[in-house]
Amino acid sequence: MTEILPDETKRFLRAAIADPDETLQEMEERGEDFPTVGRDVGQFLRVLAYAVDAERIFEFGSGFGYSAYWFAEALPEDGEIVLTEFDDDELREARDYLERGGFADRAVFENGDANEIVERHDGPFDVVLIDHNKDGYPEAWDAIREKVAPGGVVIADNAMVSGIQDFDAILAAMEGEDPEMDAETRGIAEYLLAVRDDPDFETSVVPLGEGIAVSYRR
Ligand SMILES: C[S@@+](CC[C@H](N)C(=O)[O-])C[C@H]1O[C@@H](n2cnc3c(N)ncnc32)[C@H](O)[C@@H]1O
């Protein structure tokens, strides 16, 4: 897999983040074999949520709640975060972890396909995280873009790499070529082109973790 940052830079970024609370540290041990966003992105998600004064957050693909936990601390007590997850066991774990942090009262746990669940939730959302099946990103974008509050942000994880997408093909597609792509690679490429060319959003790809695309709604 393409390395997007040198090890020394990764060490630097890690050293610049204060230790997260005990529950998050335990979640990191639990997540050693699970594709969470990781600590660098988690910290950045929390900063973004604070920066936009987030009151409502929607996640496509929550796993056992790691990214949601980073977000939850930035929400006011009457705020809301919607977690979506196919896997019922993971969602149950997410509830347990958020309860331990005292955040479960601001969380809505939705078991099923995020791209269907989003249809049942009205906006506006101040922050959205897209981190589910990669071929589902373009559909998620179509479903969520109108529900993002002006001044809100959409973050898509795996904008650059993951174990299942072709970095070179995504880059070629964004540079105007028409490479052969599998469904996951095409999903990411189409997503990045859609957000780049959307006149209502400003997008920047940030090489943190596996690369995140941050799209700000004007
Ligand atoms: C990369 S993990 C999410 C990690 C999470 N955001 C975190 O940082 O802790 C992706 C998760 O999305 C779930 N998933 C994949 N496609 C989905 C879909 N269409 N709807 C709901 N969940 C989905 C998978 O079961 C998996 O747990």
PDBQT file of the ligand as one rigid body, heavy atoms in Angstrom, charges set to zero:
ROOT
HETATM    1  C1  LIG A 301     -13.922   1.538   8.283  1.00  0.00    +0.000 C 
HETATM    2  S1  LIG A 301     -15.091   0.861   9.363  1.00  0.00    +0.000 S 
HETATM    3  C2  LIG A 301     -15.709   2.248  10.258  1.00  0.00    +0.000 C 
HETATM    4  C3  LIG A 301     -14.778   2.727  11.269  1.00  0.00    +0.000 C 
HETATM    5  C4  LIG A 301     -15.300   3.844  12.138  1.00  0.00    +0.000 C 
HETATM    6  N1  LIG A 301     -15.708   5.010  11.387  1.00  0.00    +0.000 N 
HETATM    7  C5  LIG A 301     -14.194   4.191  13.096  1.00  0.00    +0.000 C 
HETATM    8  O1  LIG A 301     -13.338   5.004  12.762  1.00  0.00    +0.000 OA
HETATM    9  O2  LIG A 301     -14.156   3.595  14.142  1.00  0.00    +0.000 OA
HETATM   10  C6  LIG A 301     -16.416   0.588   8.271  1.00  0.00    +0.000 C 
HETATM   11  C7  LIG A 301     -17.652   0.011   8.944  1.00  0.00    +0.000 C 
HETATM   12  O3  LIG A 301     -18.755   0.250   8.088  1.00  0.00    +0.000 OA
HETATM   13  C8  LIG A 301     -19.608  -0.869   8.102  1.00  0.00    +0.000 C 
HETATM   14  N2  LIG A 301     -20.352  -0.788   6.847  1.00  0.00    +0.000 N 
HETATM   15  C9  LIG A 301     -19.907  -1.025   5.590  1.00  0.00    +0.000 A 
HETATM   16  N3  LIG A 301     -20.850  -0.720   4.686  1.00  0.00    +0.000 NA
HETATM   17  C10 LIG A 301     -21.931  -0.279   5.396  1.00  0.00    +0.000 A 
HETATM   18  C11 LIG A 301     -23.205   0.206   5.041  1.00  0.00    +0.000 A 
HETATM   19  N4  LIG A 301     -23.581   0.327   3.766  1.00  0.00    +0.000 N 
HETATM   20  N5  LIG A 301     -24.042   0.584   6.018  1.00  0.00    +0.000 NA
HETATM   21  C12 LIG A 301     -23.679   0.478   7.325  1.00  0.00    +0.000 A 
HETATM   22  N6  LIG A 301     -22.470   0.049   7.724  1.00  0.00    +0.000 NA
HETATM   23  C13 LIG A 301     -21.607  -0.321   6.768  1.00  0.00    +0.000 A 
HETATM   24  C14 LIG A 301     -18.698  -2.060   8.274  1.00  0.00    +0.000 C 
HETATM   25  O4  LIG A 301     -19.398  -3.134   8.881  1.00  0.00    +0.000 OA
HETATM   26  C15 LIG A 301     -17.597  -1.496   9.168  1.00  0.00    +0.000 C 
HETATM   27  O5  LIG A 301     -17.852  -1.758  10.523  1.00  0.00    +0.000 OA
ENDROOT
TORSDOF 0
